Amino acid sequence: MNRTLSCLLLFLAFSVSLPCASASWGGFASTGTATGIGNPSCAQISTGHVVCAMLSDVSTMMVNEFNGSTWGAWKSLVSTINSQPTCTSNGAGEVLCAATASNGNLQWTIFNGTTWSAPAKVVAALYSAPSCAQYTGGQVLCMARNITGGLSWTLYNGTVWSALKTLKIAAISAPSCTTDNNNGIICSVFAATSVTLVTRFSAGAFTSFLNVGGEAGGEPDCVSMDSAGKVACFAKAYSSGVYINVFNGGAWTVGDWSKYIGLGGAVNDNAGCTSQTPGELVCGAIGVLDNAFYANVYNGSGWTGWTRIGGSGIGSPSCVALGTGKVVCALTGPNNKVTSVVGP
């Protein structure tokens, strides 16, 4: 992984040390007794209200709600899926969750704050879990790797989905897409030789791909910093460390990316991150040696470093801002049940 620091984003240097944040995290809470497969995916529906979806052990999409202090009960939607779901706020007070169906179609449902819509399908030939992100109010774009290694995408305008289109590249991972909170969506994917390719969707079209370097494993994880179009993309290196590459919100050139910066750690999957305050980030990851949950917080000028919070998990946590200055992180335990923790 490229460790060169960009002079444009020196503020992200890991050399700044902040006080230990473990005391500001609460205890771990059970989300229920249901068991699932892989990682949960969570999104905010309103202040203090978060919903999560997960692949159940009987190949359905199971969903749950968090009201800021307690969880509801997991319930399975009538569906058959074979990928982990992805959930995103749509900017209009709803959350859309989607997954790849057993026949390769895109299966989706919307939660309006009270009820889930009946799962429906977009005809496709997907070969990975999708990644969905808010475009503009009420609009959501979903993208997945297809059977030829390219990236298939479709845009939901609040009523219907656009015809499926393909970006012709040779992807070796599923994509990760996020709103940039600046009328655009940024998607990242690992390609041949494990380099990272990124593209931006705006004004109804994708830009050309940029090669922002690196040599990563697993899948990328991108998140908006909710500040002037900045987006941070995280990757796990083959050394099991976490790296970050930041787009500064400027012109779409390689020079507007920071290049990968090492955040250290030894994780068993990628970090899960969110912006709880504009320009700031909270990241969670599962330690490869003890399976505990670790947190790392960026306050706009420096990182705390990885702090052991506790608990026990596998895979990658899903962290979502509560809109209260805190986040909730949901993680799958070794028993395939999901727990959560609120902080910092």
MITOR-261265 format. One line per 5 residues: number of its first residue (from 1); their letters; for each residue x, y, z of C-alpha. Coordinates in steps of 0.2 Angstrom, whole numbers, plus 5000, padded with zeros to 4 digits. Example, Ala and Ser with C-alpha at 12.3 -4.5 7.8 and 13.67 -1.06 7.14 Angstrom:
1> AS> 5062/4978/5039 ~ 5068/4995/5036 $
//
This chain:
1> MNRTL> 5000/5000/5000 ~ 5006/5017/4996 ~ 5011/5026/5012 ~ 5016/5043/5003 ~ 5007/5058/5012 $
6> SCLLL> 4999/5071/5000 ~ 5004/5089/5004 ~ 4986/5093/5000 ~ 4979/5083/5014 ~ 4993/5083/5027 $
11> FLAFS> 4979/5086/5040 ~ 4975/5068/5040 ~ 4993/5063/5045 ~ 4992/5049/5059 ~ 5006/5058/5069 $
16> VSLPC> 4993/5068/5079 ~ 4988/5059/5095 ~ 4972/5062/5104 ~ 4966/5056/5121 ~ 4960/5039/5124 $
21> ASASW> 4941/5038/5119 ~ 4936/5021/5127 ~ 4927/5029/5142 ~ 4915/5038/5130 ~ 4909/5022/5122 $
26> GGFAS> 4894/5013/5131 ~ 4892/4995/5134 ~ 4888/4982/5121 ~ 4869/4978/5118 ~ 4861/4963/5110 $
31> TGTAT> 4850/4966/5095 ~ 4841/4950/5098 ~ 4843/4931/5096 ~ 4842/4930/5077 ~ 4857/4923/5068 $
36> GIGNP> 4864/4930/5052 ~ 4878/4928/5039 ~ 4891/4941/5035 ~ 4890/4959/5040 ~ 4875/4970/5044 $
41> SCAQI> 4872/4986/5034 ~ 4864/5000/5044 ~ 4857/5017/5039 ~ 4849/5032/5048 ~ 4831/5035/5045 $
46> STGHV> 4829/5050/5057 ~ 4838/5057/5072 ~ 4841/5043/5084 ~ 4833/5031/5073 ~ 4843/5018/5063 $
51> VCAML> 4838/5002/5053 ~ 4849/4988/5049 ~ 4848/4973/5037 ~ 4857/4957/5036 ~ 4857/4940/5026 $
56> SDVST> 4849/4927/5037 ~ 4854/4909/5039 ~ 4839/4904/5028 ~ 4844/4916/5014 ~ 4831/4930/5017 $
61> MMVNE> 4834/4948/5021 ~ 4831/4951/5040 ~ 4829/4969/5047 ~ 4829/4977/5063 ~ 4827/4995/5071 $
66> FNGST> 4836/5005/5084 ~ 4828/5019/5092 ~ 4843/5027/5100 ~ 4843/5016/5116 ~ 4835/4999/5112 $
71> WGAWK> 4833/4987/5098 ~ 4817/4980/5091 ~ 4815/4962/5085 ~ 4823/4955/5069 ~ 4811/4950/5056 $
76> SLVST> 4813/4942/5039 ~ 4806/4950/5023 ~ 4798/4938/5010 ~ 4813/4936/4999 ~ 4827/4925/4994 $
81> INSQP> 4844/4933/4992 ~ 4862/4926/4991 ~ 4872/4942/4996 ~ 4874/4953/5010 ~ 4861/4968/5009 $
86> TCTSN> 4867/4986/5008 ~ 4856/5000/5016 ~ 4856/5019/5013 ~ 4846/5034/5017 ~ 4838/5041/5002 $
91> GAGEV> 4838/5059/5008 ~ 4819/5060/5009 ~ 4816/5052/5026 ~ 4817/5034/5020 ~ 4830/5020/5019 $
96> LCAAT> 4832/5009/5004 ~ 4840/4991/5007 ~ 4845/4980/4992 ~ 4854/4964/4989 ~ 4857/4952/4975 $
101> ASNGN> 4844/4939/4973 ~ 4847/4920/4970 ~ 4844/4923/4951 ~ 4856/4938/4950 ~ 4843/4951/4950 $
106> LQWTI> 4843/4966/4961 ~ 4831/4964/4975 ~ 4826/4980/4985 ~ 4814/4987/4998 ~ 4811/5004/5006 $
111> FNGTT> 4807/5008/5024 ~ 4797/5023/5027 ~ 4800/5025/5046 ~ 4785/5013/5050 ~ 4784/4999/5037 $
116> WSAPA> 4794/4990/5024 ~ 4788/4989/5006 ~ 4786/4972/4998 ~ 4803/4967/4991 ~ 4804/4970/4972 $
121> KVVAA> 4817/4965/4959 ~ 4826/4974/4945 ~ 4831/4962/4931 ~ 4850/4960/4931 ~ 4864/4948/4931 $
126> LYSAP> 4874/4953/4946 ~ 4889/4943/4953 ~ 4892/4952/4970 ~ 4883/4961/4983 ~ 4877/4978/4978 $
131> SCAQY> 4882/4995/4985 ~ 4869/5008/4986 ~ 4870/5027/4989 ~ 4860/5043/4990 ~ 4861/5054/4975 $
136> TGGQV> 4849/5068/4977 ~ 4833/5069/4988 ~ 4823/5053/4985 ~ 4835/5046/4972 ~ 4847/5031/4975 $
141> LCMAR> 4860/5023/4964 ~ 4864/5004/4966 ~ 4880/4996/4958 ~ 4887/4979/4959 ~ 4900/4968/4950 $
146> NITGG> 4892/4958/4935 ~ 4896/4941/4928 ~ 4909/4948/4916 ~ 4919/4958/4929 ~ 4911/4975/4924 $
151> LSWTL> 4900/4986/4935 ~ 4882/4986/4932 ~ 4872/5001/4939 ~ 4854/5008/4940 ~ 4846/5024/4947 $
156> YNGTV> 4830/5024/4957 ~ 4821/5041/4955 ~ 4809/5038/4969 ~ 4797/5029/4958 ~ 4805/5018/4945 $
161> WSALK> 4823/5011/4941 ~ 4833/5016/4926 ~ 4838/5004/4913 ~ 4853/4994/4919 ~ 4870/5001/4912 $
166> TLKIA> 4887/4994/4913 ~ 4904/5002/4916 ~ 4917/4991/4907 ~ 4932/4987/4918 ~ 4940/4972/4926 $
171> AISAP> 4934/4973/4944 ~ 4941/4960/4957 ~ 4930/4966/4971 ~ 4912/4972/4974 ~ 4911/4991/4973 $
176> SCTTD> 4908/5003/4987 ~ 4898/5019/4984 ~ 4894/5034/4994 ~ 4885/5050/4993 ~ 4898/5065/4993 $
181> NNNGI> 4884/5076/5000 ~ 4888/5088/4985 ~ 4876/5082/4972 ~ 4887/5067/4968 ~ 4891/5049/4971 $
186> ICSVF> 4909/5042/4972 ~ 4912/5023/4969 ~ 4928/5013/4972 ~ 4933/4996/4967 ~ 4948/4985/4967 $
191> AATSV> 4954/4980/4950 ~ 4969/4970/4942 ~ 4984/4970/4953 ~ 4973/4976/4967 ~ 4974/4994/4963 $
196> TLVTR> 4960/5006/4967 ~ 4949/5013/4954 ~ 4937/5027/4958 ~ 4923/5036/4948 ~ 4910/5049/4952 $
201> FSAGA> 4892/5050/4947 ~ 4885/5068/4944 ~ 4873/5076/4932 ~ 4867/5059/4927 ~ 4883/5051/4921 $
206> FTSFL> 4899/5043/4928 ~ 4916/5051/4925 ~ 4931/5041/4919 ~ 4940/5030/4931 ~ 4955/5036/4941 $
211> NVGGE> 4968/5025/4947 ~ 4973/5030/4964 ~ 4985/5017/4967 ~ 4987/5005/4982 ~ 4988/4986/4984 $
216> AGGEP> 4973/4981/4994 ~ 4963/4965/4998 ~ 4945/4962/5002 ~ 4933/4976/4998 ~ 4934/4995/4999 $
221> DCVSM> 4923/5005/5011 ~ 4919/5023/5006 ~ 4910/5036/5016 ~ 4906/5054/5015 ~ 4915/5066/5026 $
226> DSAGK> 4899/5078/5025 ~ 4911/5093/5021 ~ 4913/5101/5004 ~ 4912/5085/4994 ~ 4926/5076/5003 $
231> VACFA> 4925/5057/5003 ~ 4936/5045/5013 ~ 4939/5027/5006 ~ 4946/5014/5017 ~ 4955/4998/5012 $
236> KAYSS> 4963/4983/5021 ~ 4981/4980/5016 ~ 4988/4962/5014 ~ 4997/4966/5030 ~ 4980/4967/5039 $
241> GVYIN> 4982/4986/5042 ~ 4969/4999/5038 ~ 4973/5013/5025 ~ 4963/5028/5020 ~ 4963/5038/5004 $
246> VFNGG> 4954/5055/5004 ~ 4946/5064/4990 ~ 4947/5083/4994 ~ 4931/5088/4984 ~ 4940/5097/4971 $
251> AWTVG> 4942/5093/4952 ~ 4941/5075/4947 ~ 4960/5072/4945 ~ 4972/5059/4954 ~ 4980/5074/4962 $
256> DWSKY> 4964/5078/4972 ~ 4966/5061/4981 ~ 4978/5060/4996 ~ 4986/5043/4991 ~ 4984/5030/5004 $
261> IGLGG> 4989/5034/5022 ~ 4992/5020/5035 ~ 4981/5020/5050 ~ 4989/5005/5058 ~ 4979/4991/5066 $
266> AVNDN> 4978/4973/5062 ~ 4960/4969/5057 ~ 4951/4954/5051 ~ 4941/4964/5038 ~ 4940/4982/5033 $
271> AGCTS> 4935/4996/5044 ~ 4917/5002/5045 ~ 4916/5021/5046 ~ 4904/5036/5047 ~ 4904/5055/5049 $
276> QTPGE> 4895/5060/5065 ~ 4900/5078/5062 ~ 4905/5087/5046 ~ 4923/5084/5043 ~ 4925/5071/5056 $
281> LVCGA> 4925/5052/5056 ~ 4922/5037/5068 ~ 4929/5020/5062 ~ 4926/5003/5070 ~ 4936/4987/5066 $
286> IGVLD> 4938/4970/5073 ~ 4955/4965/5079 ~ 4963/4950/5070 ~ 4971/4944/5086 ~ 4957/4945/5099 $
291> NAFYA> 4941/4948/5089 ~ 4938/4963/5100 ~ 4930/4979/5093 ~ 4942/4994/5091 ~ 4938/5012/5087 $
296> NVYNG> 4948/5026/5079 ~ 4941/5044/5078 ~ 4946/5058/5067 ~ 4942/5075/5075 ~ 4946/5086/5059 $
301> SGWTG> 4965/5087/5063 ~ 4971/5070/5069 ~ 4966/5052/5074 ~ 4965/5045/5091 ~ 4973/5028/5085 $
306> WTRIG> 4965/5012/5087 ~ 4957/5010/5105 ~ 4951/4993/5111 ~ 4932/4995/5116 ~ 4929/4977/5119 $
311> GSGIG> 4915/4965/5114 ~ 4918/4951/5101 ~ 4915/4951/5083 ~ 4920/4945/5065 ~ 4920/4953/5049 $
316> SPSCV> 4917/4972/5047 ~ 4906/4983/5058 ~ 4893/4994/5051 ~ 4894/5011/5059 ~ 4880/5025/5057 $
321> ALGTG> 4878/5042/5064 ~ 4863/5044/5075 ~ 4862/5063/5072 ~ 4866/5066/5090 ~ 4885/5068/5089 $
326> KVVCA> 4886/5049/5092 ~ 4886/5034/5081 ~ 4880/5016/5083 ~ 4891/5002/5077 ~ 4883/4985/5074 $
331> LTGPN> 4894/4969/5073 ~ 4891/4951/5070 ~ 4898/4940/5084 ~ 4906/4923/5083 ~ 4889/4916/5087 $
336> NKVTS> 4882/4925/5072 ~ 4871/4936/5082 ~ 4873/4955/5081 ~ 4878/4966/5095 ~ 4880/4985/5095 $
341> VVGP> 4889/4999/5104 ~ 4886/5018/5105 ~ 4900/5031/5106 ~ 4911/5040/5107 $
//
